[in-house]
Amino acid sequence: MKHNRMIAGILALILAFGSGGCSSGPDDFNASQKGATEATRQKNEEVYRQLDFNNKDEINAAAKGLLDSPESLEIKDEDGSVIWSQKAFSFVTEDTPSPDTVHPGLWSNAQMNRYYGLFQVHDRIFQVRGYDVTNLTLIAGDTGWIIIDPMSNAEAMRAALELIEKDIEERPIAAVIYTAASVNHYGGVGALLEDAAAAIPIIAPRGFLDAAGTENLFTENSSRRQSEYLYGSLLPAGAQGSLFIGKDETTANGTATYLTPNDFIQETGETREIDGIEIQFQLSEDTTGNVAMNLYFPDTKCLWLSENCSGTLHDLYDVTGEKSSRPDQWADFLTETYALYGSQAEIVIEAHNWPHWGKDVIRSYLSNLASAYQYVFDQTLHLMNQGYTESEIVQSLALPQSLAQSWYLRQYCSSLGGSIRTVYQSYQTASTLNPVDLNPLTETETARRLVEYLGDVTTVLKRAEEDFAKGDYQWVAQITNILIQADPNNQQARYLCADALEQLGYQCESVLWRNAYLTGAKELREGADPQEVELDPLGQKAQHFLSGEAILDYMGTLVDKDLANGKEFTFLLTLTDDEETYTVQLKNSVLLVYPGAVDKACKNKITTTSSGLFAILNQDTDRQALLLEVEGDENIPSVLAGCLKRPSDEFNVVIP
């Protein structure tokens, strides 16, 4: 069993400084943003010797088929606020060399993502890329458009339609297909259709409704907060700030809309014929979220891979609260795709990034991606069974060079370490087997004790400053973080930690990690302002997705143990829209939900709809009066609402 290097390093500091030492103070640090240090410049320069920048296959694929690209693209909402901007990323050009504050591979990927507009993939296949985080894909049927994944919001969808109608033609909508349950795969549908008219198929994979309703539900606010870190939404666009999220430039705001599917794919191998076009379906569940599916169009030999392939390794370890994916399952679906379509497909298109053309290219593409995910799975378990800890595997395991040289296997929208953690945590409940780690003190308490042992904090900062000058940024960030956890008001430690995180961000190939490092640095310098948000995390559209049982489950996670302490009641709940009855009990600060009327003698009864449950969630007494029919104790709705604590989505992350 290997030893914890962080603790060893801290012990070395204790030995060095605990008995005294140099007491001169560190140089004054400050809140200003810094450029790249010489160590960062050298590290980024090394990348040119590691990757084949003469290989232009991916950038040629990104540019292929471009029909129209507006000179300056800004999409605004009805209030005039910019929700998506290519103009903001105009500093990324094809001819601009990589700045020393950006990993050269990441800069190359940013250049590929800067090709935006209307693309022709095939005589009957078109894409609008770079108008949203998700590509809009259109298949020309005999009379109308088959729309695949209508983007994340109505504003982007309208802008894309305007481009299509200007450059091609206006056609009726023949069908809409949602290939995954994340909002970026369906949120713009309201710009296409006003309602789910029976005459127009809206096709989705099985389980879509439950997956779309519960995605991020139980961690919505912490997920939103973490997304601010990963997607760089708090950072200004620029070479020292936000670039994009590795699949397209960034996330978009705007108006998310929804229409309920009316045709669900239940099994791989199902087919549909729509407007003269045959479509074959492959389900790929538990890859990009709970549900997803791929499509094959035999007439054009075109294979749609949703997010199973995206021109970059996908992030399997989703730190934004979505369900993590195991790489072996991902590899299994890719090998199934290869077996089903590898001998036929001549074009691959996806929800993100650009297509690939040619049978040999596609077979290599599928095989290499499957190999990469399977390698991570197999080698993580191999090393775990030799006694390596999670952090040791993360630090030591890399893809073999035969895979790592492929541009589409780089970790722009992922991190290899995150995928390793996904595998490790699937089999181990702790990051090490050392019993010392079974019940550790909190980070803050551990930091406070360590600082007591370290003694002279000024001396520690001086040593950390010296390590910073040597380019040892990860260690500087870790040791200054300990000082910050012990004393959040230690401004010098915060400034030095911010400087270290900033350099780590500049060196980072993963744009998600880059954004997290730079956002952490920003908040260490400027602070974060905690706020409360509305309880209905998914807005009114949640009522289209969620079963009454799911809403009650979510309500249970909002019960505050202190607010609920000593409160006890039971009531029979009848939901008229679900046609279900539940027995709901609050006791021991726990909300228990039993199916059916298990206590038939209970005199407390509430009859309502899912909307009524949302009225309780949001403590909306006016809507409660309209939507709730209460028998027995009329105080139960208000007492229940009073036990629910509003979540905060602006809590501190790097500052305790």
HELIX and SHEET records of a PDB file:
HELIX    1   1 ARG A    5  PHE A   17  1                                  13    
HELIX    2   2 GLU A   38  GLN A   50  1                                  13    
HELIX    3   3 ASP A   57  ALA A   63  1                                   7    
HELIX    4   4 LYS A   87  PHE A   89  5                                   3    
HELIX    5   5 PRO A  104  ASN A  113  1                                  10    
HELIX    6   6 ALA A  154  ASP A  167  1                                  14    
HELIX    7   7 VAL A  183  HIS A  185  5                                   3    
HELIX    8   8 VAL A  189  ALA A  191  5                                   3    
HELIX    9   9 PHE A  208  THR A  214  1                                   7    
HELIX   10  10 LEU A  217  THR A  219  5                                   3    
HELIX   11  11 GLU A  220  TYR A  231  1                                  12    
HELIX   12  12 PRO A  327  TYR A  341  1                                  15    
HELIX   13  13 LYS A  359  MET A  384  1                                  26    
HELIX   14  14 GLU A  390  SER A  396  1                                   7    
HELIX   15  15 GLN A  401  ALA A  404  1                                   4    
HELIX   16  16 TRP A  407  LEU A  409  5                                   3    
HELIX   17  17 LEU A  416  TYR A  427  1                                  12    
HELIX   18  18 PRO A  435  ASP A  437  5                                   3    
HELIX   19  19 GLU A  443  LEU A  454  1                                  12    
HELIX   20  20 VAL A  457  ALA A  469  1                                  13    
HELIX   21  21 TYR A  473  ALA A  486  1                                  14    
HELIX   22  22 GLN A  491  GLN A  507  1                                  17    
HELIX   23  23 VAL A  511  GLU A  526  1                                  16    
HELIX   24  24 ALA A  542  PHE A  545  1                                   4    
HELIX   25  25 GLY A  548  THR A  557  1                                  10    
HELIX   26  26 LYS A  561  ALA A  564  1                                   4    
HELIX   27  27 SER A  610  LEU A  617  1                                   8    
HELIX   28  28 THR A  621  LEU A  627  1                                   7    
HELIX   29  29 ILE A  636  GLY A  642  1                                   7    
SHEET    1   A 8 LEU A  66  ASP A  68  0                                        
SHEET    2   A 8 GLY A 117  HIS A 122 -1                                        
SHEET    3   A 8 ILE A 125  ARG A 129 -1                                        
SHEET    4   A 8 LEU A 136  ALA A 140 -1                                        
SHEET    5   A 8 TRP A 145  ILE A 148 -1                                        
SHEET    6   A 8 ILE A 173  ILE A 177  1                                        
SHEET    7   A 8 ILE A 202  PRO A 205  1                                        
SHEET    8   A 8 ASP A 263  ILE A 265  1                                        
SHEET    1   B 2 GLU A  74  LYS A  76  0                                        
SHEET    2   B 2 VAL A  82  SER A  85 -1                                        
SHEET    1   C 6 THR A 271  ILE A 274  0                                        
SHEET    2   C 6 ILE A 277  LEU A 283 -1                                        
SHEET    3   C 6 MET A 293  PHE A 297 -1                                        
SHEET    4   C 6 CYS A 302  TRP A 304 -1                                        
SHEET    5   C 6 ILE A 347  ILE A 349  1                                        
SHEET    6   C 6 HIS A 356  TRP A 357 -1                                        
SHEET    1   D 5 VAL A 590  PRO A 595  0                                        
SHEET    2   D 5 GLU A 580  LYS A 587 -1                                        
SHEET    3   D 5 PHE A 569  LEU A 575 -1                                        
SHEET    4   D 5 LYS A 605  THR A 608  1                                        
SHEET    5   D 5 GLU A 629  GLU A 631 -1                                        
END                                                                             
